Amino acid sequence: HKPVLIQPAPQAPASVEVFSVQFGSFQREERARQLSEELASRGYHPFITAISMPDGTMSHRVRVGRFTTREEAMKLAAAIESTEKISVFVTSK
């Protein structure tokens, strides 16, 4: 198994917004890792961000891509939905 990198949420400067395609969000890190490994086996380059939620739980979000425009991320999202037959969405957080 190739190790999957878990990163804190990116801290980009306020003037630079970064867009990614999100495949899923999980409380259990193990489930996020499983999805990430599955995506990597299909040729994607996923990363996991761990977000602390207001209720004290953690959310492990599986994402692909880091784009400077929403349009670039939307193109990837459309291609993923067409190819993989799953719903994904673009996020900048």
N, C-alpha and C positions, 0 to 999 in steps of 0.2 A: 504494500500500500504506500502510495505517495503521501507524505504528510500534507495536511490541509492547513493553510495559514489562517489563523483567526486574528483579526485586527480590530483595534478600537475604532469607533466611528471616525472617519477622516475629519481632520480639523483643517479645512482649507481656509485661506483668508476670506474675509467677508465678501470681497469683491469678485471672488472666483467661485462659481457654482459648478459642481461636478455632478453629472447625471449617470446613473447606473440602471441596469435592468434587474429587477428583483424577481427571483423564482419562488421564494417562500420565506416565512418567518416562523421560528420554532422556539418554544421555551427550552426544550431539551437540546443541548449542544450536540449530542450524539446523532439526533435526527438531521440536524443541519450538516454535520460532517458526512452522513450517508448520502444526502442529496448532492453535496459538493463533489464527492468522489464519483458519483454517477455522472454528473455533468462533465467532470474532467475526463472520464472515460469516453465521452462523446465528442471530445475535442474542444470543449469550452475551457475558459480560464477563470473559474469561480473564486470568489473570496467571501469570507464570512465576517460580518461586523457584529459585535456584541454591544447591545444597547441596554442600558439600565432603564427599566420602566418605572413610572410613578409609584406603582404598588410594591416596588422592591424586587420584582422578578427580573430576569434577564430575557431579552429577545435576541435570538441568533438569526441574523438575516443573511440569506444566501443570494449573492448578487454576481453579475457579470458586467464588465466594461466600466470604464471611467471616461466619460465624454465631457467636452466643454460646452456642448449645445444639446438641448432637449431633442432636437431634430435627429441628430446622430443616434442618440439612444433609442428614439422611436423607430428608426429604420431597423436597428438590431432587434428590438422587441417584435416588430412585425415579422421579420425573418424567422425568429425563434418560434413564434406562434404558428406560422405556416409549416415549418419543418417538424416541430415537436408535437404539434396539436395540443398545446397546453396554454393556459392564460398566464401572462406575466405582466408586470407594469413597470413604468419608468419612475424613478424616484431621485430626488436631489438631496435627501437627508441621510 
